[in-house]
Amino acid sequence: MYIYKYEESIVGGIFSKSDHREIIDKYSKEGWRFVGAIPASSGGYGQITTHDLVFEKQEES
Protein backbone atom coordinates (compact mmCIF):
# COMPACT_ATOMS: atom_id res chain seq x y z
CA MET A 1 0.00 0.00 0.00
CA TYR A 2 1.14 3.55 -0.68
CA ILE A 3 0.82 6.67 1.45
CA TYR A 4 0.41 10.09 -0.13
CA LYS A 5 1.53 13.60 0.76
CA TYR A 6 0.25 16.85 -0.77
CA GLU A 7 2.26 20.08 -0.85
CA GLU A 8 1.00 23.42 -2.15
CA SER A 9 3.19 25.00 -4.82
CA ILE A 10 3.01 28.56 -6.12
CA VAL A 11 2.74 28.95 -9.89
CA GLY A 12 5.18 31.59 -11.14
CA GLY A 13 4.08 34.67 -12.95
CA ILE A 14 5.32 38.09 -13.91
CA PHE A 15 6.00 39.12 -10.29
CA SER A 16 6.65 35.76 -8.62
CA LYS A 17 8.86 32.70 -9.04
CA SER A 18 7.63 29.10 -9.13
CA ASP A 19 8.80 26.90 -6.28
CA HIS A 20 7.88 23.45 -7.63
CA ARG A 21 11.44 22.29 -8.40
CA GLU A 22 12.68 22.97 -4.88
CA ILE A 23 9.70 21.14 -3.36
CA ILE A 24 10.10 18.11 -5.65
CA ASP A 25 13.84 17.91 -4.88
CA LYS A 26 13.19 18.19 -1.12
CA TYR A 27 10.66 15.35 -1.01
CA SER A 28 12.70 13.17 -3.38
CA LYS A 29 15.61 13.29 -0.90
CA GLU A 30 13.19 12.07 1.78
CA GLY A 31 12.21 9.03 -0.32
CA TRP A 32 8.96 10.37 -1.79
CA ARG A 33 8.13 9.95 -5.49
CA PHE A 34 6.44 12.79 -7.38
CA VAL A 35 3.27 11.55 -9.10
CA GLY A 36 1.43 14.64 -10.31
CA ALA A 37 0.07 18.15 -9.81
CA ILE A 38 -3.54 19.17 -9.21
CA PRO A 39 -4.63 22.79 -9.79
CA ALA A 40 -5.66 24.12 -6.37
CA SER A 41 -6.63 27.78 -6.87
CA SER A 42 -7.03 30.32 -9.60
CA GLY A 43 -6.85 34.07 -9.92
CA GLY A 44 -8.07 36.57 -12.47
CA TYR A 45 -9.09 35.32 -15.91
CA GLY A 46 -8.99 31.70 -14.65
CA GLN A 47 -5.19 31.64 -14.38
CA ILE A 48 -3.99 28.88 -12.04
CA THR A 49 -2.09 30.36 -9.07
CA THR A 50 -1.30 27.25 -6.98
CA HIS A 51 -0.99 23.51 -7.48
CA ASP A 52 -1.08 20.67 -5.00
CA LEU A 53 1.98 18.54 -5.77
CA VAL A 54 1.28 14.87 -5.03
CA PHE A 55 3.96 12.52 -3.68
CA GLU A 56 3.79 8.84 -2.80
CA LYS A 57 5.85 6.42 -0.78
CA GLN A 58 5.50 2.71 -0.06
CA GLU A 59 4.08 2.25 3.41
CA GLU A 60 6.50 0.48 5.71
CA SER A 61 5.17 -2.67 7.33
PyMOL Python script that loads the backbone (N, CA, C, O; Angstrom):
from pymol import cmd

cmd.read_pdbstr("""\
ATOM      1  N   MET A   1       0.843  -1.176   0.000  1.00  0.00           N
ATOM      2  CA  MET A   1       0.000   0.000   0.000  1.00  0.00           C
ATOM      3  C   MET A   1       0.895   1.248   0.000  1.00  0.00           C
ATOM      4  O   MET A   1       2.001   1.239   0.540  1.00  0.00           O
ATOM      5  N   TYR A   2       0.400   2.291  -0.603  1.00  0.00           N
ATOM      6  CA  TYR A   2       1.135   3.551  -0.679  1.00  0.00           C
ATOM      7  C   TYR A   2       0.497   4.594   0.232  1.00  0.00           C
ATOM      8  O   TYR A   2      -0.709   4.567   0.475  1.00  0.00           O
ATOM      9  N   ILE A   3       1.316   5.506   0.728  1.00  0.00           N
ATOM     10  CA  ILE A   3       0.818   6.666   1.445  1.00  0.00           C
ATOM     11  C   ILE A   3       1.116   7.886   0.583  1.00  0.00           C
ATOM     12  O   ILE A   3       2.074   7.895  -0.189  1.00  0.00           O
ATOM     13  N   TYR A   4       0.291   8.909   0.722  1.00  0.00           N
ATOM     14  CA  TYR A   4       0.415  10.091  -0.127  1.00  0.00           C
ATOM     15  C   TYR A   4       0.588  11.346   0.704  1.00  0.00           C
ATOM     16  O   TYR A   4       0.094  11.443   1.828  1.00  0.00           O
ATOM     17  N   LYS A   5       1.302  12.307   0.130  1.00  0.00           N
ATOM     18  CA  LYS A   5       1.525  13.601   0.758  1.00  0.00           C
ATOM     19  C   LYS A   5       1.238  14.658  -0.292  1.00  0.00           C
ATOM     20  O   LYS A   5       1.572  14.486  -1.464  1.00  0.00           O
ATOM     21  N   TYR A   6       0.618  15.751   0.129  1.00  0.00           N
ATOM     22  CA  TYR A   6       0.255  16.849  -0.766  1.00  0.00           C
ATOM     23  C   TYR A   6       0.942  18.118  -0.277  1.00  0.00           C
ATOM     24  O   TYR A   6       0.912  18.427   0.914  1.00  0.00           O
ATOM     25  N   GLU A   7       1.558  18.850  -1.196  1.00  0.00           N
ATOM     26  CA  GLU A   7       2.259  20.085  -0.848  1.00  0.00           C
ATOM     27  C   GLU A   7       1.836  21.173  -1.826  1.00  0.00           C
ATOM     28  O   GLU A   7       1.896  20.983  -3.041  1.00  0.00           O
ATOM     29  N   GLU A   8       1.411  22.302  -1.296  1.00  0.00           N
ATOM     30  CA  GLU A   8       0.995  23.416  -2.151  1.00  0.00           C
ATOM     31  C   GLU A   8       2.218  24.074  -2.781  1.00  0.00           C
ATOM     32  O   GLU A   8       3.223  24.312  -2.111  1.00  0.00           O
ATOM     33  N   SER A   9       2.120  24.365  -4.074  1.00  0.00           N
ATOM     34  CA  SER A   9       3.194  24.999  -4.824  1.00  0.00           C
ATOM     35  C   SER A   9       2.646  26.232  -5.534  1.00  0.00           C
ATOM     36  O   SER A   9       1.568  26.198  -6.127  1.00  0.00           O
ATOM     37  N   ILE A  10       3.407  27.315  -5.461  1.00  0.00           N
ATOM     38  CA  ILE A  10       3.011  28.557  -6.122  1.00  0.00           C
ATOM     39  C   ILE A  10       3.401  28.509  -7.596  1.00  0.00           C
ATOM     40  O   ILE A  10       4.524  28.142  -7.940  1.00  0.00           O
ATOM     41  N   VAL A  11       2.470  28.880  -8.452  1.00  0.00           N
ATOM     42  CA  VAL A  11       2.740  28.951  -9.887  1.00  0.00           C
ATOM     43  C   VAL A  11       3.353  30.318 -10.170  1.00  0.00           C
ATOM     44  O   VAL A  11       2.794  31.344  -9.783  1.00  0.00           O
ATOM     45  N   GLY A  12       4.490  30.335 -10.839  1.00  0.00           N
ATOM     46  CA  GLY A  12       5.179  31.593 -11.138  1.00  0.00           C
ATOM     47  C   GLY A  12       4.414  32.457 -12.119  1.00  0.00           C
ATOM     48  O   GLY A  12       3.589  31.977 -12.897  1.00  0.00           O
ATOM     49  N   GLY A  13       4.703  33.711 -12.060  1.00  0.00           N
ATOM     50  CA  GLY A  13       4.079  34.669 -12.953  1.00  0.00           C
ATOM     51  C   GLY A  13       5.035  35.814 -13.210  1.00  0.00           C
ATOM     52  O   GLY A  13       6.248  35.673 -13.050  1.00  0.00           O
ATOM     53  N   ILE A  14       4.495  36.922 -13.600  1.00  0.00           N
ATOM     54  CA  ILE A  14       5.318  38.087 -13.908  1.00  0.00           C
ATOM     55  C   ILE A  14       6.069  38.567 -12.668  1.00  0.00           C
ATOM     56  O   ILE A  14       7.238  38.944 -12.759  1.00  0.00           O
ATOM     57  N   PHE A  15       5.401  38.554 -11.501  1.00  0.00           N
ATOM     58  CA  PHE A  15       6.001  39.118 -10.295  1.00  0.00           C
ATOM     59  C   PHE A  15       6.407  38.068  -9.260  1.00  0.00           C
ATOM     60  O   PHE A  15       6.828  38.426  -8.160  1.00  0.00           O
ATOM     61  N   SER A  16       6.289  36.793  -9.587  1.00  0.00           N
ATOM     62  CA  SER A  16       6.650  35.759  -8.619  1.00  0.00           C
ATOM     63  C   SER A  16       7.375  34.609  -9.319  1.00  0.00           C
ATOM     64  O   SER A  16       7.284  34.443 -10.535  1.00  0.00           O
ATOM     65  N   LYS A  17       8.093  33.826  -8.525  1.00  0.00           N
ATOM     66  CA  LYS A  17       8.865  32.697  -9.044  1.00  0.00           C
ATOM     67  C   LYS A  17       8.209  31.399  -8.596  1.00  0.00           C
ATOM     68  O   LYS A  17       7.765  31.289  -7.453  1.00  0.00           O
ATOM     69  N   SER A  18       8.146  30.419  -9.483  1.00  0.00           N
ATOM     70  CA  SER A  18       7.626  29.103  -9.134  1.00  0.00           C
ATOM     71  C   SER A  18       8.554  28.430  -8.138  1.00  0.00           C
ATOM     72  O   SER A  18       9.764  28.655  -8.159  1.00  0.00           O
ATOM     73  N   ASP A  19       7.984  27.597  -7.256  1.00  0.00           N
ATOM     74  CA  ASP A  19       8.800  26.896  -6.279  1.00  0.00           C
ATOM     75  C   ASP A  19       8.709  25.374  -6.402  1.00  0.00           C
ATOM     76  O   ASP A  19       9.165  24.654  -5.515  1.00  0.00           O
ATOM     77  N   HIS A  20       8.124  24.883  -7.496  1.00  0.00           N
ATOM     78  CA  HIS A  20       7.883  23.448  -7.627  1.00  0.00           C
ATOM     79  C   HIS A  20       9.160  22.610  -7.668  1.00  0.00           C
ATOM     80  O   HIS A  20       9.178  21.512  -7.112  1.00  0.00           O
ATOM     81  N   ARG A  21      10.205  23.081  -8.293  1.00  0.00           N
ATOM     82  CA  ARG A  21      11.438  22.289  -8.397  1.00  0.00           C
ATOM     83  C   ARG A  21      12.070  22.060  -7.027  1.00  0.00           C
ATOM     84  O   ARG A  21      12.517  20.956  -6.716  1.00  0.00           O
ATOM     85  N   GLU A  22      12.104  23.104  -6.221  1.00  0.00           N
ATOM     86  CA  GLU A  22      12.680  22.974  -4.880  1.00  0.00           C
ATOM     87  C   GLU A  22      11.874  21.987  -4.036  1.00  0.00           C
ATOM     88  O   GLU A  22      12.451  21.179  -3.308  1.00  0.00           O
ATOM     89  N   ILE A  23      10.552  22.049  -4.130  1.00  0.00           N
ATOM     90  CA  ILE A  23       9.698  21.144  -3.360  1.00  0.00           C
ATOM     91  C   ILE A  23       9.889  19.705  -3.820  1.00  0.00           C
ATOM     92  O   ILE A  23      10.014  18.809  -2.984  1.00  0.00           O
ATOM     93  N   ILE A  24       9.915  19.461  -5.124  1.00  0.00           N
ATOM     94  CA  ILE A  24      10.101  18.105  -5.645  1.00  0.00           C
ATOM     95  C   ILE A  24      11.456  17.556  -5.217  1.00  0.00           C
ATOM     96  O   ILE A  24      11.543  16.401  -4.801  1.00  0.00           O
ATOM     97  N   ASP A  25      12.509  18.354  -5.309  1.00  0.00           N
ATOM     98  CA  ASP A  25      13.839  17.908  -4.880  1.00  0.00           C
ATOM     99  C   ASP A  25      13.855  17.569  -3.396  1.00  0.00           C
ATOM    100  O   ASP A  25      14.437  16.560  -2.998  1.00  0.00           O
ATOM    101  N   LYS A  26      13.222  18.402  -2.572  1.00  0.00           N
ATOM    102  CA  LYS A  26      13.188  18.191  -1.123  1.00  0.00           C
ATOM    103  C   LYS A  26      12.543  16.850  -0.785  1.00  0.00           C
ATOM    104  O   LYS A  26      13.112  16.063  -0.029  1.00  0.00           O
ATOM    105  N   TYR A  27      11.362  16.586  -1.339  1.00  0.00           N
ATOM    106  CA  TYR A  27      10.659  15.346  -1.012  1.00  0.00           C
ATOM    107  C   TYR A  27      11.340  14.119  -1.626  1.00  0.00           C
ATOM    108  O   TYR A  27      11.290  13.033  -1.048  1.00  0.00           O
ATOM    109  N   SER A  28      11.960  14.279  -2.766  1.00  0.00           N
ATOM    110  CA  SER A  28      12.698  13.175  -3.379  1.00  0.00           C
ATOM    111  C   SER A  28      13.817  12.696  -2.456  1.00  0.00           C
ATOM    112  O   SER A  28      14.033  11.493  -2.308  1.00  0.00           O
ATOM    113  N   LYS A  29      14.526  13.638  -1.838  1.00  0.00           N
ATOM    114  CA  LYS A  29      15.608  13.289  -0.904  1.00  0.00           C
ATOM    115  C   LYS A  29      15.085  12.550   0.320  1.00  0.00           C
ATOM    116  O   LYS A  29      15.828  11.814   0.969  1.00  0.00           O
ATOM    117  N   GLU A  30      13.801  12.746   0.637  1.00  0.00           N
ATOM    118  CA  GLU A  30      13.189  12.074   1.784  1.00  0.00           C
ATOM    119  C   GLU A  30      12.556  10.733   1.388  1.00  0.00           C
ATOM    120  O   GLU A  30      11.922  10.080   2.218  1.00  0.00           O
ATOM    121  N   GLY A  31      12.726  10.322   0.125  1.00  0.00           N
ATOM    122  CA  GLY A  31      12.208   9.034  -0.322  1.00  0.00           C
ATOM    123  C   GLY A  31      10.832   9.063  -0.955  1.00  0.00           C
ATOM    124  O   GLY A  31      10.278   8.008  -1.265  1.00  0.00           O
ATOM    125  N   TRP A  32      10.265  10.247  -1.155  1.00  0.00           N
ATOM    126  CA  TRP A  32       8.958  10.371  -1.794  1.00  0.00           C
ATOM    127  C   TRP A  32       9.120  10.427  -3.309  1.00  0.00           C
ATOM    128  O   TRP A  32      10.119  10.937  -3.815  1.00  0.00           O
ATOM    129  N   ARG A  33       8.135   9.903  -4.027  1.00  0.00           N
ATOM    130  CA  ARG A  33       8.127   9.946  -5.489  1.00  0.00           C
ATOM    131  C   ARG A  33       7.037  10.898  -5.947  1.00  0.00           C
ATOM    132  O   ARG A  33       5.889  10.795  -5.515  1.00  0.00           O
ATOM    133  N   PHE A  34       7.406  11.841  -6.839  1.00  0.00           N
ATOM    134  CA  PHE A  34       6.439  12.793  -7.381  1.00  0.00           C
ATOM    135  C   PHE A  34       5.538  12.072  -8.366  1.00  0.00           C
ATOM    136  O   PHE A  34       6.022  11.380  -9.262  1.00  0.00           O
ATOM    137  N   VAL A  35       4.204  12.230  -8.205  1.00  0.00           N
ATOM    138  CA  VAL A  35       3.272  11.551  -9.104  1.00  0.00           C
ATOM    139  C   VAL A  35       2.394  12.484  -9.923  1.00  0.00           C
ATOM    140  O   VAL A  35       1.842  12.063 -10.940  1.00  0.00           O
ATOM    141  N   GLY A  36       2.248  13.746  -9.510  1.00  0.00           N
ATOM    142  CA  GLY A  36       1.427  14.637 -10.311  1.00  0.00           C
ATOM    143  C   GLY A  36       1.125  15.948  -9.613  1.00  0.00           C
ATOM    144  O   GLY A  36       1.497  16.154  -8.458  1.00  0.00           O
ATOM    145  N   ALA A  37       0.439  16.838 -10.337  1.00  0.00           N
ATOM    146  CA  ALA A  37       0.071  18.148  -9.809  1.00  0.00           C
ATOM    147  C   ALA A  37      -1.410  18.394 -10.099  1.00  0.00           C
ATOM    148  O   ALA A  37      -1.892  18.147 -11.204  1.00  0.00           O
ATOM    149  N   ILE A  38      -2.114  18.883  -9.088  1.00  0.00           N
ATOM    150  CA  ILE A  38      -3.536  19.172  -9.206  1.00  0.00           C
ATOM    151  C   ILE A  38      -3.737  20.678  -9.025  1.00  0.00           C
ATOM    152  O   ILE A  38      -3.319  21.225  -8.005  1.00  0.00           O
ATOM    153  N   PRO A  39      -4.367  21.362  -9.985  1.00  0.00           N
ATOM    154  CA  PRO A  39      -4.632  22.792  -9.794  1.00  0.00           C
ATOM    155  C   PRO A  39      -5.447  23.004  -8.519  1.00  0.00           C
ATOM    156  O   PRO A  39      -6.464  22.343  -8.310  1.00  0.00           O
ATOM    157  N   ALA A  40      -4.997  23.933  -7.663  1.00  0.00           N
ATOM    158  CA  ALA A  40      -5.659  24.124  -6.368  1.00  0.00           C
ATOM    159  C   ALA A  40      -6.418  25.447  -6.270  1.00  0.00           C
ATOM    160  O   ALA A  40      -7.452  25.513  -5.605  1.00  0.00           O
ATOM    161  N   SER A  41      -5.923  26.497  -6.921  1.00  0.00           N
ATOM    162  CA  SER A  41      -6.632  27.777  -6.872  1.00  0.00           C
ATOM    163  C   SER A  41      -6.340  28.566  -8.137  1.00  0.00           C
ATOM    164  O   SER A  41      -5.358  28.319  -8.838  1.00  0.00           O
ATOM    165  N   SER A  42      -7.212  29.511  -8.407  1.00  0.00           N
ATOM    166  CA  SER A  42      -7.026  30.318  -9.603  1.00  0.00           C
ATOM    167  C   SER A  42      -7.273  31.785  -9.275  1.00  0.00           C
ATOM    168  O   SER A  42      -7.953  32.127  -8.307  1.00  0.00           O
ATOM    169  N   GLY A  43      -6.708  32.621 -10.102  1.00  0.00           N
ATOM    170  CA  GLY A  43      -6.851  34.070  -9.924  1.00  0.00           C
ATOM    171  C   GLY A  43      -7.688  34.662 -11.033  1.00  0.00           C
ATOM    172  O   GLY A  43      -8.619  34.034 -11.536  1.00  0.00           O
ATOM    173  N   GLY A  44      -7.342  35.887 -11.410  1.00  0.00           N
ATOM    174  CA  GLY A  44      -8.072  36.568 -12.465  1.00  0.00           C
ATOM    175  C   GLY A  44      -7.972  35.871 -13.802  1.00  0.00           C
ATOM    176  O   GLY A  44      -6.932  35.297 -14.124  1.00  0.00           O
ATOM    177  N   TYR A  45      -9.010  35.908 -14.568  1.00  0.00           N
ATOM    178  CA  TYR A  45      -9.086  35.316 -15.910  1.00  0.00           C
ATOM    179  C   TYR A  45      -8.891  33.803 -15.897  1.00  0.00           C
ATOM    180  O   TYR A  45      -8.551  33.221 -16.927  1.00  0.00           O
ATOM    181  N   GLY A  46      -9.101  33.153 -14.746  1.00  0.00           N
ATOM    182  CA  GLY A  46      -8.989  31.702 -14.650  1.00  0.00           C
ATOM    183  C   GLY A  46      -7.565  31.179 -14.606  1.00  0.00           C
ATOM    184  O   GLY A  46      -7.345  29.975 -14.731  1.00  0.00           O
ATOM    185  N   GLN A  47      -6.600  32.060 -14.433  1.00  0.00           N
ATOM    186  CA  GLN A  47      -5.193  31.640 -14.378  1.00  0.00           C
ATOM    187  C   GLN A  47      -4.943  30.871 -13.085  1.00  0.00           C
ATOM    188  O   GLN A  47      -5.313  31.328 -12.003  1.00  0.00           O
ATOM    189  N   ILE A  48      -4.310  29.695 -13.202  1.00  0.00           N
ATOM    190  CA  ILE A  48      -3.993  28.877 -12.035  1.00  0.00           C
ATOM    191  C   ILE A  48      -2.888  29.565 -11.239  1.00  0.00           C
ATOM    192  O   ILE A  48      -1.874  29.973 -11.805  1.00  0.00           O
ATOM    193  N   THR A  49      -3.083  29.694  -9.915  1.00  0.00           N
ATOM    194  CA  THR A  49      -2.094  30.361  -9.070  1.00  0.00           C
ATOM    195  C   THR A  49      -1.348  29.397  -8.150  1.00  0.00           C
ATOM    196  O   THR A  49      -0.208  29.665  -7.772  1.00  0.00           O
ATOM    197  N   THR A  50      -1.979  28.275  -7.784  1.00  0.00           N
ATOM    198  CA  THR A  50      -1.298  27.255  -6.982  1.00  0.00           C
ATOM    199  C   THR A  50      -1.670  25.854  -7.458  1.00  0.00           C
ATOM    200  O   THR A  50      -2.744  25.632  -8.016  1.00  0.00           O
ATOM    201  N   HIS A  51      -0.770  24.932  -7.226  1.00  0.00           N
ATOM    202  CA  HIS A  51      -0.991  23.508  -7.480  1.00  0.00           C
ATOM    203  C   HIS A  51      -0.779  22.758  -6.175  1.00  0.00           C
ATOM    204  O   HIS A  51      -0.022  23.204  -5.313  1.00  0.00           O
ATOM    205  N   ASP A  52      -1.447  21.622  -6.028  1.00  0.00           N
ATOM    206  CA  ASP A  52      -1.081  20.668  -4.997  1.00  0.00           C
ATOM    207  C   ASP A  52      -0.188  19.632  -5.674  1.00  0.00           C
ATOM    208  O   ASP A  52      -0.638  18.914  -6.567  1.00  0.00           O
ATOM    209  N   LEU A  53       1.073  19.550  -5.254  1.00  0.00           N
ATOM    210  CA  LEU A  53       1.982  18.540  -5.766  1.00  0.00           C
ATOM    211  C   LEU A  53       1.729  17.260  -4.976  1.00  0.00           C
ATOM    212  O   LEU A  53       1.633  17.294  -3.749  1.00  0.00           O
ATOM    213  N   VAL A  54       1.623  16.142  -5.670  1.00  0.00           N
ATOM    214  CA  VAL A  54       1.282  14.866  -5.030  1.00  0.00           C
ATOM    215  C   VAL A  54       2.517  13.967  -5.040  1.00  0.00           C
ATOM    216  O   VAL A  54       3.161  13.774  -6.071  1.00  0.00           O
ATOM    217  N   PHE A  55       2.830  13.421  -3.853  1.00  0.00           N
ATOM    218  CA  PHE A  55       3.964  12.521  -3.684  1.00  0.00           C
ATOM    219  C   PHE A  55       3.469  11.221  -3.068  1.00  0.00           C
ATOM    220  O   PHE A  55       2.496  11.210  -2.315  1.00  0.00           O
ATOM    221  N   GLU A  56       4.153  10.121  -3.398  1.00  0.00           N
ATOM    222  CA  GLU A  56       3.790   8.839  -2.805  1.00  0.00           C
ATOM    223  C   GLU A  56       5.032   8.122  -2.300  1.00  0.00           C
ATOM    224  O   GLU A  56       6.151   8.353  -2.758  1.00  0.00           O
ATOM    225  N   LYS A  57       4.782   7.232  -1.328  1.00  0.00           N
ATOM    226  CA  LYS A  57       5.848   6.422  -0.778  1.00  0.00           C
ATOM    227  C   LYS A  57       5.233   5.100  -0.334  1.00  0.00           C
ATOM    228  O   LYS A  57       4.106   5.068   0.160  1.00  0.00           O
ATOM    229  N   GLN A  58       5.969   4.020  -0.509  1.00  0.00           N
ATOM    230  CA  GLN A  58       5.501   2.708  -0.061  1.00  0.00           C
ATOM    231  C   GLN A  58       5.412   2.722   1.464  1.00  0.00           C
ATOM    232  O   GLN A  58       6.354   3.110   2.156  1.00  0.00           O
ATOM    233  N   GLU A  59       4.262   2.290   1.966  1.00  0.00           N
ATOM    234  CA  GLU A  59       4.080   2.247   3.409  1.00  0.00           C
ATOM    235  C   GLU A  59       4.943   1.134   3.992  1.00  0.00           C
ATOM    236  O   GLU A  59       4.965   0.010   3.491  1.00  0.00           O
ATOM    237  N   GLU A  60       5.642   1.474   5.052  1.00  0.00           N
ATOM    238  CA  GLU A  60       6.504   0.481   5.705  1.00  0.00           C
ATOM    239  C   GLU A  60       5.661  -0.421   6.588  1.00  0.00           C
ATOM    240  O   GLU A  60       4.774   0.044   7.304  1.00  0.00           O
ATOM    241  N   SER A  61       5.943  -1.706   6.532  1.00  0.00           N
ATOM    242  CA  SER A  61       5.166  -2.674   7.330  1.00  0.00           C
ATOM    243  C   SER A  61       5.613  -2.721   8.758  1.00  0.00           C
ATOM    244  O   SER A  61       5.060  -3.482   9.553  1.00  0.00           O
TER     245      SER A  61
END
""", "prot")
cmd.dss("prot")
cmd.show_as("cartoon", "prot")
cmd.util.cbc("prot")
cmd.orient("prot")
